[in-house]
Amino acid sequence: MPNYNLNLTFENGEKRQFDMNPYLNQGVFQELKDISKFNTVRVSFDTIEWENEVDFDPEILYQNSEKILKD
């Protein structure tokens, strides 16, 4: 998604949007400001990760995301 947002679908079927912007100035996440690196995101086991092996705890992804409302 544009502006460093991720649309995620969780095991319970819920679709949520996660905003990466608050994390992009922190530690290893700074590398992901490069959009080509950011776009390497993929599903890995029960979470997401990037090619530089940065990942998130799935609970953080869920708790800090917003439910996508159906139109």
Residue, then its C-alpha position, 0 to 999 in steps of 0.5 A: m500500500p502507499n505511504y508505508n501501509l500494509n494490508l494484513t489478513f489474520e488467521n481469524g480472517e480479519k483484515r487490518q491496515f498497519d501503518m509502518n510510519p511510526y517505526l521507520n525512524q527506529g533501529v533496523f526499521q530505518e532501512l525500510k525507508d528505501i521503498s525498494k526494500f520496504n516492498t520486499v515484505r512477505v509472509s513468514f510463518d505467523t508474521i511478516e518479514w523483509e529480505n533483511e530479516v526484519d520482522f514484527d511480532p504478530e501481536i504487535l501487528y494486530q494490536n497496532s493496526e486498524k480494522i478495514l471496514k467493508d464498504 
